[in-house]
């Protein structure tokens, strides 16, 4: 059952770049909540804090495709080196501005630039796996599942550690921890040149097309924006709901439960051999993702929130895994890192938009009624997945029609 996992890690250097990759992207699980608590804990207001957190996420989302193109063209190590220095400088500037009580006109651009300066190494490590296993093999499927499971480790441990550090010690320490882990992991990863994918030769401009413009990609990216928006809105609301229940320190545990549920499903889903069209599998997993957030309306206690969060997480990993498999079918291998960065960019853009939007609404209506926003986003993701599956089936039928 787990033979694919054993074979994937049997390759030289696989475990090393995998560990470095997860260490360097712990910031994904720390910065959004860390920045939210950095500004919300002193005032108890989530509108401005969510706006800063959302600006960070949107900055990271918008820069991600460019980072992928640079990595494809010039190599991952040069991209990481540039990111490390820029990110360290901007993190120090942002923390200093918040400590000095600067206005939002200064903090918001710094948050945006901080997000833009850091490279999400998830697509980079997936590109290394794709280089090791260039065909659709059980090892490649297992590797993608490993990466998705590690992403959920980040989202489980990151928010939990952030909440503990921010509430019990200092929110500044939580944000500084994200910086230190990012620098350490990215440095380790850039030194592993032997597993880095080869640089791609420049393509003539008239033949060059963005990965996002290939048939099927726009709808896939729209689907992922909706997935990210549902997760971003739910994260802010779960934090606010825990505060409503008198358990603000429990927010990290609730968010960790979502990641644990997703991590478990990633391991189980990746360990099995699947058949059938990838677009159909994505439609089915996205349908579950669309319906499960309705459970949040039933939660009136911290244990209930934990259970609902864990159950919702079960549908997350299969949806992301199937999205990456479908990406392999839609985008040429020569621009694979760019394509993967478009996936993460869409997720992050949706997450940032959901985070920035929902805070103000929650301040006005309260946390529990505002859960209608992540529900709508999740249902939109499910509908987009079915539309994409329908178009993929039509395309397949047209390709098999006999030529006159």
C-alpha positions as CSV (number, residue, x, y, z in Angstrom):
1,X,0.0,0.0,0.0
2,X,2.9,2.4,0.9
3,X,5.4,1.1,-1.7
4,X,5.2,4.4,-3.6
5,X,6.4,6.3,-0.6
6,X,9.3,4.0,-0.1
7,X,10.4,4.2,-3.7
8,X,10.1,8.0,-3.8
9,X,12.4,8.4,-0.8
10,X,14.9,5.9,-2.1
11,X,16.3,8.4,-4.6
12,X,19.5,10.2,-3.4
13,X,18.8,13.6,-1.8
14,X,15.0,13.3,-1.8
15,X,14.7,13.3,2.0
16,X,17.1,16.2,2.4
17,X,15.4,18.6,0.0
18,X,12.0,17.5,1.3
19,X,12.9,18.5,4.9
20,X,14.6,21.7,3.8
21,X,11.5,22.6,1.8
22,X,9.1,22.1,4.6
23,X,11.3,24.0,7.0
24,X,11.6,27.0,4.6
25,X,7.9,27.2,4.1
26,X,6.8,27.2,7.7
27,X,6.2,30.9,7.2
28,X,3.0,30.0,5.3
29,X,1.5,28.7,8.6
30,X,2.9,31.4,10.8
31,X,2.8,34.8,9.0
32,X,-1.0,35.2,8.3
33,X,-2.0,34.4,11.9
34,X,1.1,36.0,13.4
35,X,0.4,39.3,11.7
36,X,-3.3,39.1,12.6
37,X,-2.5,38.6,16.3
38,X,0.3,41.2,16.2
39,X,-2.2,43.9,15.5
40,X,-5.4,42.4,17.0
41,X,-4.2,41.3,20.5
42,X,-3.6,44.9,21.7
43,X,-6.9,46.2,20.5
44,X,-9.3,43.3,20.1
45,X,-10.3,44.6,16.7
46,X,-10.0,42.3,13.7
47,X,-10.8,44.6,10.8
48,X,-7.4,46.4,10.5
49,X,-5.4,43.3,11.6
50,X,-7.1,41.1,9.0
51,X,-6.3,43.8,6.3
52,X,-2.6,43.7,7.1
53,X,-2.6,39.9,7.1
54,X,-4.5,39.8,3.8
55,X,-2.0,42.3,2.3
56,X,0.9,40.0,3.2
57,X,-0.9,37.0,1.6
58,X,-1.8,38.9,-1.6
59,X,1.7,40.2,-2.0
60,X,3.0,36.6,-1.7
61,X,0.4,35.4,-4.2
62,X,1.1,38.1,-6.8
63,X,4.9,37.5,-6.7
64,X,4.7,33.7,-6.9
65,X,4.3,33.2,-10.7
66,X,7.3,35.6,-11.2
67,X,9.4,33.6,-8.8
68,X,8.5,30.5,-10.7
69,X,9.5,32.0,-14.0
70,X,12.8,33.2,-12.6
71,X,13.5,29.8,-11.1
72,X,12.8,28.1,-14.4
73,X,15.1,30.5,-16.3
74,X,17.9,31.2,-13.9
75,X,17.8,28.3,-11.4
76,X,16.3,27.9,-7.9
77,X,19.4,28.7,-6.0
78,X,19.7,32.3,-7.4
79,X,16.0,32.9,-6.8
80,X,16.3,31.7,-3.2
81,X,19.4,33.7,-2.5
82,X,17.8,37.0,-3.7
83,X,14.7,36.2,-1.6
84,X,16.6,35.5,1.6
85,X,18.2,39.0,1.7
86,X,15.2,40.9,0.7
87,X,12.9,39.1,3.1
88,X,15.2,39.6,6.1
89,X,15.4,43.3,5.5
90,X,11.6,43.8,5.0
91,X,10.7,41.7,8.1
92,X,12.9,43.9,10.3
93,X,11.3,47.0,8.8
94,X,7.7,45.8,9.3
95,X,8.3,44.7,13.0
96,X,10.0,48.0,13.6
97,X,7.1,50.0,12.1
98,X,4.5,48.1,14.2
99,X,6.6,48.6,17.4
100,X,6.8,52.3,16.7
101,X,3.0,52.6,16.2
102,X,3.3,53.6,12.5
103,X,0.1,54.2,10.5
104,X,-1.5,51.7,8.2
105,X,-0.3,53.7,5.3
106,X,3.2,52.5,6.2
107,X,2.4,49.1,7.5
108,X,0.2,47.9,4.7
109,X,2.8,48.4,1.9
110,X,5.5,46.8,4.1
111,X,3.2,43.8,4.7
112,X,2.6,43.5,0.9
113,X,6.3,43.7,0.1
114,X,7.2,41.3,2.9
115,X,4.8,38.7,1.3
116,X,6.2,39.4,-2.1
117,X,9.8,38.9,-1.0
118,X,9.5,35.4,0.3
119,X,9.5,32.4,-2.0
120,X,7.1,29.5,-1.4
121,X,9.4,26.5,-1.8
122,X,6.5,24.1,-2.2
123,X,6.5,24.4,-6.0
124,X,10.3,24.1,-6.0
125,X,10.3,20.8,-4.1
126,X,7.5,19.5,-6.3
127,X,9.5,20.4,-9.4
128,X,12.4,18.4,-8.0
129,X,10.1,15.4,-7.5
130,X,8.8,15.9,-11.0
131,X,12.4,15.9,-12.3
132,X,13.1,12.6,-10.4
133,X,9.9,11.0,-11.6
134,X,9.1,12.6,-15.0
135,X,6.2,10.3,-15.9
136,X,2.8,9.6,-14.2
137,X,4.1,6.9,-11.8
138,X,3.0,5.7,-8.3
139,X,6.2,7.3,-7.0
140,X,5.3,10.7,-8.4
141,X,1.8,10.5,-7.0
142,X,3.2,9.5,-3.6
143,X,5.7,12.4,-3.8
144,X,2.9,14.9,-4.4
145,X,0.9,13.4,-1.5
146,X,4.0,13.7,0.7
147,X,4.3,17.4,-0.2
148,X,0.6,18.0,0.5
149,X,0.9,16.2,3.8
150,X,3.9,18.3,4.7
151,X,2.0,21.4,3.8
152,X,-0.6,20.3,6.3
153,X,2.1,19.8,8.9
154,X,3.0,23.4,8.3
155,X,-0.6,24.5,8.7
156,X,-1.0,22.3,11.8
157,X,2.1,23.2,13.7
158,X,2.5,26.8,12.4
159,X,-0.8,28.3,13.7
160,X,-0.6,26.3,17.0
161,X,3.0,27.5,17.7
162,X,2.0,31.0,16.6
163,X,-1.0,31.2,18.9
164,X,1.1,29.9,21.9
165,X,4.0,32.3,21.2
166,X,1.8,35.3,20.5
167,X,-0.6,34.9,23.5
168,X,1.8,33.5,26.1
169,X,5.0,35.3,25.1
170,X,4.9,38.0,22.4
171,X,3.4,38.2,18.9
172,X,6.7,39.8,17.8
173,X,8.4,36.5,18.7
174,X,5.9,34.6,16.6
175,X,6.7,36.7,13.5
176,X,10.4,36.6,14.1
177,X,10.2,32.8,14.3
178,X,8.8,32.7,10.8
179,X,11.7,34.8,9.6
180,X,14.4,32.5,11.2
181,X,12.8,29.3,9.9
182,X,12.5,30.8,6.4
183,X,16.1,31.9,6.2
184,X,17.4,28.6,7.6
185,X,15.3,26.3,5.4
186,X,15.8,28.3,2.2
187,X,19.6,28.4,2.7
188,X,19.7,24.6,3.2
189,X,17.6,24.1,0.1
190,X,19.7,26.4,-2.2
191,X,22.9,24.5,-1.2
192,X,21.4,21.2,-2.6
193,X,22.3,21.9,-6.2
194,X,22.4,18.2,-7.2
195,X,18.6,17.8,-7.0
196,X,17.8,21.2,-8.6
197,X,15.9,20.9,-11.9
198,X,18.0,22.0,-14.9
199,X,17.6,25.6,-16.1
200,X,15.3,25.9,-19.1
201,X,16.6,27.5,-22.3
202,X,14.9,30.9,-23.1
203,X,11.9,30.6,-25.4
204,X,11.3,33.1,-28.2
205,X,8.7,35.6,-27.2
206,X,6.3,34.7,-30.1
207,X,6.3,31.1,-28.9
208,X,6.2,31.9,-25.1
209,X,2.9,31.6,-23.3
210,X,2.2,32.0,-19.7
211,X,1.3,28.8,-17.9
212,X,-2.0,30.4,-16.8
213,X,-3.1,30.8,-20.4
214,X,-3.1,27.1,-21.4
215,X,-6.5,25.6,-22.0
216,X,-8.2,24.6,-18.7
217,X,-5.8,26.6,-16.6
218,X,-7.9,29.7,-16.1
219,X,-10.8,27.7,-14.7
220,X,-8.5,25.6,-12.5
221,X,-6.9,28.8,-11.1
222,X,-10.4,30.3,-10.5
223,X,-11.3,27.1,-8.6
224,X,-8.2,27.4,-6.5
225,X,-8.9,31.1,-5.7
226,X,-12.3,30.0,-4.3
227,X,-10.6,27.3,-2.3
228,X,-8.1,29.8,-0.8
229,X,-10.8,32.3,-0.1
230,X,-12.8,29.8,1.8
231,X,-9.8,28.8,3.9
232,X,-8.7,32.4,4.5
233,X,-12.2,33.6,5.6
234,X,-12.6,30.5,7.8
235,X,-9.3,31.1,9.5
236,X,-10.1,34.6,10.6
237,X,-13.6,33.6,11.7
238,X,-12.4,30.6,13.7
239,X,-10.0,32.9,15.6
240,X,-12.8,35.4,16.2
241,X,-15.2,32.6,17.2
242,X,-12.7,31.3,19.7
243,X,-12.5,34.8,21.2
244,X,-16.3,34.9,21.4
245,X,-16.4,31.7,23.3
246,X,-13.8,33.1,25.8
247,X,-11.0,30.8,24.5
248,X,-8.7,33.0,22.4
249,X,-5.7,30.7,23.0
250,X,-7.7,27.8,21.5
251,X,-7.5,29.3,18.0
252,X,-4.2,27.6,17.2
253,X,-5.6,24.2,18.2
254,X,-8.7,24.7,16.1
255,X,-6.7,25.7,13.0
256,X,-4.3,22.8,13.7
257,X,-7.3,20.4,13.7
258,X,-8.1,21.4,10.1
259,X,-4.5,20.7,9.1
260,X,-4.4,17.4,10.9
261,X,-7.6,16.3,9.0
262,X,-6.1,17.3,5.7
263,X,-2.7,15.7,6.5
264,X,-4.4,12.3,7.4
265,X,-6.4,12.4,4.1
266,X,-3.2,13.3,2.2
267,X,-1.4,10.2,3.5
268,X,-4.3,7.9,2.9
269,X,-5.2,9.3,-0.5
270,X,-1.6,9.3,-1.8
271,X,-1.1,5.7,-0.7
272,X,-3.8,4.3,-3.1
273,X,-3.7,3.8,-6.8
274,X,-6.5,5.7,-8.5
275,X,-8.2,5.3,-11.9
276,X,-10.5,7.6,-13.9
277,X,-10.0,11.1,-15.3
278,X,-8.2,13.5,-13.0
279,X,-10.8,16.2,-13.6
280,X,-13.5,13.9,-12.3
281,X,-11.5,13.1,-9.2
282,X,-11.0,16.8,-8.7
283,X,-14.8,17.5,-9.1
284,X,-15.6,14.9,-6.5
285,X,-13.1,16.1,-3.9
286,X,-14.1,19.7,-4.5
287,X,-17.8,18.8,-4.0
288,X,-17.0,17.6,-0.6
289,X,-14.9,20.7,0.1
290,X,-17.9,22.8,-0.9
291,X,-20.4,21.2,1.4
292,X,-18.5,20.5,4.6
293,X,-18.1,24.2,5.7
294,X,-21.8,24.2,6.5
295,X,-20.9,22.3,9.7
296,X,-19.3,25.5,11.2
297,X,-22.8,26.9,11.8
298,X,-23.5,24.0,14.3
299,X,-20.4,24.6,16.5
300,X,-21.2,26.3,19.8
301,X,-18.1,25.2,21.8
302,X,-14.3,24.8,21.4
303,X,-14.5,21.0,21.1
304,X,-17.2,21.3,18.4
305,X,-15.1,23.8,16.5
306,X,-12.2,21.4,16.7
307,X,-14.3,18.5,15.3
308,X,-15.8,20.6,12.5
309,X,-12.4,21.9,11.6
310,X,-10.9,18.4,11.4
311,X,-13.8,17.1,9.3
312,X,-13.5,20.1,6.9
313,X,-9.8,19.4,6.5
314,X,-10.4,15.9,5.2
315,X,-11.5,17.2,1.8
316,X,-8.6,19.8,1.4
317,X,-5.7,17.5,0.6
318,X,-7.4,15.4,-2.1
319,X,-8.5,18.6,-3.8
320,X,-5.0,20.0,-3.8
321,X,-3.4,16.7,-4.9
322,X,-5.8,16.4,-7.8
323,X,-5.2,20.0,-8.8
324,X,-1.5,19.4,-9.1
325,X,-2.1,16.2,-11.1
326,X,-4.4,18.1,-13.5
327,X,-1.7,20.8,-13.8
328,X,0.7,18.1,-15.1
329,X,-1.8,17.4,-17.9
330,X,-2.4,21.0,-18.8
331,X,1.0,22.6,-18.7
332,X,4.3,21.6,-20.6
333,X,7.1,20.3,-18.4
334,X,9.4,23.1,-19.5
335,X,7.4,25.6,-17.5
336,X,6.4,23.3,-14.6
337,X,7.8,25.4,-11.8
338,X,5.9,28.4,-13.1
339,X,2.7,26.4,-13.4
340,X,3.0,25.2,-9.9
341,X,3.6,28.7,-8.7
342,X,0.4,29.8,-10.4
343,X,-1.4,27.1,-8.4
344,X,0.0,28.4,-5.1
345,X,-0.5,32.0,-6.2
346,X,-4.2,31.4,-6.8
347,X,-4.6,29.7,-3.5
348,X,-2.7,32.5,-1.7
349,X,-4.6,35.2,-3.6
350,X,-7.9,33.7,-2.6
351,X,-6.7,33.2,1.0
352,X,-5.5,36.9,1.2
353,X,-8.8,38.2,-0.3
354,X,-10.8,36.1,2.1
355,X,-8.8,37.1,5.1
356,X,-8.8,40.9,4.2
357,X,-12.6,40.9,3.5
358,X,-14.1,38.9,6.3
359,X,-12.5,40.7,9.2
360,X,-14.6,43.9,8.8
361,X,-17.8,41.9,8.2
362,X,-17.2,39.8,11.3
363,X,-16.7,43.1,13.3
364,X,-20.2,44.2,12.2
365,X,-22.2,41.0,12.2
366,X,-20.3,38.7,14.6
367,X,-18.2,35.7,13.8
368,X,-20.8,33.0,13.6
369,X,-23.2,34.6,11.1
370,X,-20.3,35.6,8.9
371,X,-19.5,31.9,8.2
372,X,-21.8,32.3,5.2
373,X,-18.8,33.8,3.4
374,X,-16.5,30.8,3.5
375,X,-19.5,28.6,2.7
376,X,-20.2,30.5,-0.5
377,X,-16.6,30.4,-1.5
378,X,-16.4,26.7,-1.0
379,X,-19.6,26.1,-2.9
380,X,-18.1,28.2,-5.8
381,X,-15.0,26.0,-5.8
382,X,-17.2,22.9,-6.1
383,X,-19.2,24.4,-9.0
384,X,-16.0,25.4,-10.8
385,X,-14.6,21.9,-10.5
386,X,-17.7,20.4,-12.1
387,X,-17.6,23.0,-14.9
388,X,-13.9,22.2,-15.5
389,X,-14.6,18.5,-15.6
390,X,-17.4,19.0,-18.1
391,X,-15.1,21.0,-20.4
392,X,-12.3,18.4,-20.1
393,X,-14.8,15.7,-21.1
394,X,-15.9,17.7,-24.1
395,X,-12.3,18.3,-25.1
396,X,-11.5,14.6,-24.9
397,X,-14.5,13.6,-27.0
398,X,-13.5,16.1,-29.7
399,X,-10.0,14.8,-29.8
400,X,-11.3,11.2,-30.4
401,X,-13.7,12.2,-33.2
402,X,-12.6,10.8,-36.5
403,X,-11.2,13.4,-38.9
404,X,-13.1,13.8,-42.1
